[in-house]
Amino acid sequence: TEPRKAADSWMLLLVLAASCSPSLEATVSPPVPHIKPSYSFGRTFLGLDKCNACIGTSICKKFFKEEIRFDNWLSSRLKLPPSYLLSYSGNYTDDAKSWRMVDITRLTTKYQHDQADKRICTALLKTRTCSLERALRRTARVQKWLRAKRLTPDLVQGLPSPMLRCPSQRLLDRIVRRYAEVPDAGSIYMDHLTERDKLRLLYTLAVNSHPILLQIFPDVEGWPFPRYLGSCGRLVVSASTRPLRDFFGAAPEVAADLAVQLLAVLRSMGTNDLNYFFYFTHVDAGTFGVFSNGHLFIRDASTLGIIDREEGTQQALQAHEHKDIFSCLTVDCQSAAVSCNSIREEQSLVMVCRELLPKLLGGKFLRAVQEEVDGFLQHCADGFTDDQGIDGAVAKLAELLKPLRSCDARFAYRYPDCKYSDKY
């Protein structure tokens, strides 16, 4: 038995030695389970820690389930992008298989948000940091909103948004009826809005009305805005567009196509079935955007004003405008408000002729055509001093540019229809 015990002990030592061998270990070790990396979303990055001084939470689940991903990182060793950026490109899915590009934007820069938050705490509670909701609930405006059954012009008086510069009851009813951050919208009365919902709506209107415009004038009804997909904290998610500045160096036929679309958008802003007159208070190279199919839309609606031609505006309220903390979150409180009566019919077109069309159309065409285009743009930028009329002038430029377009797959929004119909 002693030799047998010795042999068993020797065999055990061989097994132990083999188990410690690196070369053998690689062959016998079980496969390591694949752990899927994921975003570690912070409430601070999304702005959820600021709610209910935020936009909403309708799309938060998509972020946390990784059904919205930043940039082009569809497979993710994922890190969040810098929080100081105003906008981000991202991808969105409903089935984890097909993805589409989206824009993820803040209402204003992170710095401006932080400064506004400090202003709220300092002005209302005399501290540098505070609960924003608790501070804002102390204001007379919020208390008035919480008691209100209907959104009326006096409740938005003094807010800096151009959209609310000349409000009508019809426009305000539309805001409440189509407010997409609540599940059961549809009524002009605010009974379906909780106190939290009212504070979020007020905050959004005070900081930047862009997401509200996307909700109340949706693209599916033919309005020239990208689709609103939802919000989380202080981030808004909408369909992706490339800014017009990316096309300033485009080929002549692309530039002509975009200019024709731009003129059509401006025309629809003045003439539409609902009898609202839209006007810009400012335009730049990021105001308009282009979808992947070549279709041009208004990318940034934050500087859009609205005048209700059917119902008119509340001139008496504007004459005795009261300002409070909500008037000053992102703008200088001392800046003078523009009178509704001073808005000119050609205001938006003149801005576009000065700021955008020369960069888009300059030096693009043969000499005779270019001189005619440049002459129109100069005449337009000067403000149409003659009696030609804005509609006639726009139509003349559009007719000049239409033959310069081409009909191919780059313009998917009108291709192949353009092969068979002059309309396209």
Secondary structure, 3 states (H helix, E strand, C coil): CHHHHHHHHHHHHHHHHHHHCHHHHHHHCCCCCCCCCCCCCCHHHHCHHHCCCCCECCCHHHHHCCCEEECCCCCCCCCCCCCCCCEEEEEECCCCCCCEEEEEEECCCHHHHHHHHHHHHHHHHCCCCCCHHHHHHCCHHHHHHHHCCECCHHHHCCCCCHHHCCCCHHHHHHHHHCCCCCCCCCCCEHHHCCHHHHHHHHHHHHHCCHHHHHHHCCHHHCCCCCCEEEEEECEEEEECCEEHHHHCCCCHHHHHHHHHHHHHHHHHHHCCCCCEEEEECCCCCCCEEECCCCCEEECCCCCEEEEECCCCCCHHHHHCCCCCHHHCCCCCCCCCCCCHHHCCCCHHHHHHHHHCHHHHHCCCCCHHHHHHHHHHHHHHHCCCCCCCCHHHHHHHHHHHHHHHCCCCHHHCCCCCHHHCCCCC
